[in-house]
């Protein structure tokens, strides 16, 4: 499973840049046990607003 995270940087009144990071997860990690739930959300940019 691949998880992607994004952070804003160089924030200015007219916009910003984003940096992303990828995380690989194993479905059966030896030290933590089986993954049973994955939650996620979306940010939608519409015009000048994030909803």
URGIPE-V439125 format. One record per helix or strand. SS is the DSSP state (@ for helix, = for strand). FROM is the first residue (numbers start at 1). TO is the last residue. If there is no record, write none. Layout:
ss = [SS,SS]
from = [FROM,FROM]
to = [TO,TO]
This chain:
ss = [=,=,=,=,=,=]
from = [2,15,28,33,45,49]
to = [12,24,29,34,46,50]
